[in-house]
């Protein structure tokens, strides 16, 4: 990847890649044009599929996604040299599902393999020590996976990650974006644990650790907005 040029995310293109495999309509998760180091303006189309335990046959979907992208982009975009797909597995797939797509009929044989990363196999120590925000995003995902239904454990993970965010040299916006992601994964639903979390954040503010203030303000505004909607519904009902 050429870090001197920006990745172009292709959100609008995602809707054109709907497939039906063992269930309802499904579309890819992430699609982007990625600049490469080749001495000229060359790009790859990168498709990333973030997949949990559910969903239709993953290898078949990966094949259809990649094939559709190749038809659309390799002919129309002269600066695109290839289309590559990648799967990030956040939970174990159904027993018996292959890690590749293969089909054979009337002496026609198809075989499609793609790289995948299994979240539960990553090294937590290495991720936590990483200097890349994406390492921390993966670590937060692994914490959520390991915490399972234990909300107290997930809250403990979240507290530790928040404290450690103060010590890294990333920009405020990078920290804030990462916090929002971690908070979405690990925020407790239990009322008592929510109070514990609020008390933790209030103590941080008293200590002058204001890095997360913007995100906390967002949560308060969202709570007020929801309460306002409920109040409005009550008045209309009367």
C-alpha positions as CSV (number, residue, x, y, z in Angstrom):
1,X,0.0,0.0,0.0
2,X,1.2,3.5,-0.8
3,X,0.7,5.4,2.4
4,X,1.3,8.8,0.7
5,X,-2.1,8.5,-1.1
6,X,-5.5,8.2,0.5
7,X,-7.7,5.1,0.4
8,X,-11.0,5.7,-1.4
9,X,-13.9,4.0,0.3
10,X,-16.7,3.0,-2.1
11,X,-19.8,2.9,0.0
12,X,-22.2,3.6,-2.9
13,X,-20.8,0.6,-4.8
14,X,-21.7,-1.8,-2.0
15,X,-25.4,-1.6,-2.8
16,X,-24.8,-2.9,-6.3
17,X,-23.3,-6.2,-5.0
18,X,-26.3,-7.8,-3.4
19,X,-26.2,-11.6,-3.4
20,X,-28.7,-14.2,-2.2
21,X,-27.0,-17.2,-0.6
22,X,-28.8,-19.5,1.9
23,X,-31.1,-16.7,3.0
24,X,-32.0,-13.0,2.7
25,X,-30.1,-10.4,0.5
26,X,-26.6,-9.7,1.7
27,X,-24.0,-7.1,0.6
28,X,-20.3,-6.8,1.3
29,X,-19.1,-5.0,4.5
30,X,-16.2,-2.9,3.3
31,X,-15.1,-1.9,-0.2
32,X,-12.2,0.4,-1.1
33,X,-9.8,1.5,-3.8
34,X,-6.3,1.0,-2.3
35,X,-3.3,2.8,-3.8
36,X,-0.2,0.6,-4.4
37,X,3.5,1.3,-4.6
38,X,4.3,0.5,-8.2
39,X,5.7,3.7,-9.6
40,X,2.5,4.9,-11.2
41,X,-1.1,5.6,-10.3
42,X,-2.2,2.0,-9.7
43,X,-5.0,0.8,-7.4
44,X,-6.5,-2.4,-6.1
45,X,-10.1,-3.0,-5.3
46,X,-10.1,-4.4,-1.7
47,X,-13.2,-6.1,-0.4
48,X,-13.2,-7.0,3.4
49,X,-15.9,-9.2,4.8
50,X,-16.4,-9.1,8.6
51,X,-18.2,-12.3,9.4
52,X,-19.6,-13.8,12.6
53,X,-21.1,-17.2,13.2
54,X,-24.3,-16.5,11.2
55,X,-24.9,-15.8,7.6
56,X,-25.1,-17.9,4.5
57,X,-22.3,-20.0,3.0
58,X,-19.3,-17.7,3.4
59,X,-17.0,-19.2,0.7
60,X,-19.8,-19.1,-1.9
61,X,-20.6,-15.5,-1.0
62,X,-16.9,-14.5,-1.1
63,X,-16.7,-16.1,-4.6
64,X,-19.8,-14.2,-5.9
65,X,-18.6,-10.9,-4.4
66,X,-15.2,-11.2,-5.9
67,X,-16.5,-12.3,-9.3
68,X,-19.0,-9.4,-9.4
69,X,-16.4,-6.9,-8.5
70,X,-14.0,-8.2,-11.2
71,X,-16.7,-7.8,-13.9
72,X,-17.6,-4.3,-12.8
73,X,-14.2,-2.8,-12.1
74,X,-11.5,-4.5,-14.1
75,X,-13.1,-3.5,-17.4
76,X,-14.3,-0.1,-16.5
77,X,-11.4,1.3,-14.5
78,X,-8.1,1.2,-16.4
79,X,-6.1,2.2,-13.3
80,X,-7.3,-0.9,-11.3
81,X,-5.0,-3.9,-11.6
82,X,-6.8,-6.5,-9.5
83,X,-9.6,-7.2,-7.1
84,X,-8.8,-8.9,-3.8
85,X,-11.0,-10.1,-1.0
86,X,-10.3,-10.8,2.6
87,X,-12.4,-12.2,5.5
88,X,-12.2,-11.2,9.1
89,X,-13.9,-13.9,11.2
90,X,-15.2,-12.7,14.6
91,X,-16.7,-16.0,15.6
92,X,-16.3,-19.7,14.6
93,X,-18.2,-20.6,11.4
94,X,-20.6,-23.6,11.2
95,X,-19.1,-27.0,11.5
96,X,-18.3,-28.5,8.1
97,X,-18.1,-25.2,6.1
98,X,-15.0,-25.1,3.9
99,X,-12.5,-22.3,3.9
100,X,-12.7,-22.1,0.1
101,X,-15.2,-22.3,-2.7
102,X,-15.1,-25.2,-5.1
103,X,-17.5,-26.5,-7.7
104,X,-17.2,-29.1,-10.4
105,X,-19.8,-29.9,-13.1
106,X,-19.4,-31.5,-16.6
107,X,-15.6,-31.3,-16.4
108,X,-15.8,-27.6,-15.4
109,X,-14.0,-27.1,-12.2
110,X,-13.9,-23.9,-10.1
111,X,-11.6,-23.3,-7.1
112,X,-11.5,-20.0,-5.2
113,X,-9.4,-19.4,-2.1
114,X,-9.2,-16.2,-0.1
115,X,-7.2,-15.1,3.0
116,X,-8.9,-14.9,6.3
117,X,-8.1,-13.8,9.8
118,X,-9.6,-15.5,12.9
119,X,-10.1,-13.0,15.7
120,X,-9.9,-15.5,18.5
121,X,-6.5,-16.8,17.3
122,X,-4.7,-13.4,17.5
123,X,-2.2,-12.7,20.3
124,X,-3.8,-10.3,22.8
125,X,-0.4,-9.2,24.2
126,X,0.9,-8.3,20.7
127,X,-2.3,-6.4,19.8
128,X,-2.3,-4.4,23.1
129,X,1.3,-3.5,22.6
130,X,0.8,-2.5,18.9
131,X,1.3,1.1,17.8
132,X,-1.4,0.9,15.2
133,X,-5.0,1.9,16.1
134,X,-6.3,-1.0,14.1
135,X,-4.4,-3.4,16.5
136,X,-6.4,-1.9,19.3
137,X,-9.7,-2.2,17.4
138,X,-9.0,-5.9,16.9
139,X,-8.0,-6.2,20.6
140,X,-11.3,-4.6,21.6
141,X,-13.1,-7.1,19.3
142,X,-11.3,-10.0,20.9
143,X,-12.2,-8.6,24.4
144,X,-15.8,-8.5,23.4
145,X,-15.6,-12.1,22.1
146,X,-13.9,-13.4,25.2
147,X,-16.3,-11.5,27.5
148,X,-19.3,-13.1,25.9
149,X,-22.3,-12.5,28.1
150,X,-20.2,-11.5,31.0
151,X,-20.9,-7.7,31.0
152,X,-18.7,-7.1,34.1
153,X,-15.7,-8.6,32.4
154,X,-16.3,-6.5,29.2
155,X,-16.6,-3.4,31.3
156,X,-13.3,-4.2,33.0
157,X,-11.7,-4.5,29.6
158,X,-13.2,-1.2,28.5
159,X,-11.9,0.6,31.6
160,X,-8.4,-0.7,31.0
161,X,-8.4,0.3,27.3
162,X,-9.7,3.8,28.1
163,X,-6.9,4.4,30.7
164,X,-4.3,3.1,28.2
165,X,-5.6,5.5,25.5
166,X,-4.2,8.4,27.5
167,X,-0.6,7.0,27.2
168,X,-0.5,6.6,23.4
169,X,0.7,9.3,21.0
170,X,-2.2,9.3,18.6
171,X,-4.2,12.4,17.7
172,X,-7.3,13.4,19.6
173,X,-9.5,12.4,16.7
174,X,-7.9,9.0,16.3
175,X,-8.3,8.3,20.1
176,X,-11.9,9.5,19.9
177,X,-12.8,7.3,16.9
178,X,-11.2,4.3,18.6
179,X,-13.0,5.0,21.9
180,X,-16.4,5.2,20.1
181,X,-15.7,1.8,18.5
182,X,-14.6,0.2,21.8
183,X,-17.5,1.7,23.6
184,X,-20.0,0.3,21.0
185,X,-18.5,-3.2,21.5
186,X,-18.1,-3.2,25.3
187,X,-20.6,-0.7,26.7
188,X,-22.7,-2.5,29.4
189,X,-26.4,-2.9,29.1
190,X,-26.9,-3.7,32.7
191,X,-28.2,-0.6,34.6
192,X,-26.0,-1.1,37.6
193,X,-22.9,-1.5,35.5
194,X,-23.9,1.6,33.5
195,X,-23.9,3.5,36.7
196,X,-20.4,2.1,37.6
197,X,-19.2,3.1,34.1
198,X,-20.6,6.7,34.5
199,X,-18.9,7.0,37.9
200,X,-15.6,5.9,36.3
201,X,-15.9,8.5,33.6
202,X,-16.9,11.2,36.1
203,X,-13.8,10.5,38.2
204,X,-11.6,10.7,35.1
205,X,-13.1,14.2,34.3
206,X,-12.3,15.3,37.9
207,X,-8.7,14.2,37.3
208,X,-8.6,16.4,34.2
209,X,-8.6,13.5,31.7
210,X,-10.9,15.2,29.2
211,X,-9.9,13.1,26.1
212,X,-13.3,11.4,26.1
213,X,-15.4,14.4,26.9
214,X,-16.7,14.8,23.3
215,X,-17.9,11.2,23.2
216,X,-19.6,11.5,26.6
217,X,-21.3,14.6,25.5
218,X,-22.5,12.8,22.4
219,X,-24.0,10.1,24.6
220,X,-25.8,12.6,26.8
221,X,-27.2,14.4,23.7
222,X,-28.4,11.1,22.2
223,X,-30.1,10.2,25.5
224,X,-31.8,13.6,25.7
225,X,-32.9,13.2,22.1
226,X,-34.5,9.8,22.8
227,X,-36.2,11.1,25.9
228,X,-37.5,14.0,23.9
229,X,-39.0,11.6,21.3
230,X,-40.7,9.6,24.0
231,X,-42.1,12.7,25.6
232,X,-43.4,13.9,22.3
233,X,-45.1,10.5,21.7
234,X,-46.7,10.7,25.1
235,X,-48.2,14.1,24.4
236,X,-49.5,13.0,21.0
237,X,-51.1,10.0,22.7
238,X,-52.9,12.3,25.1
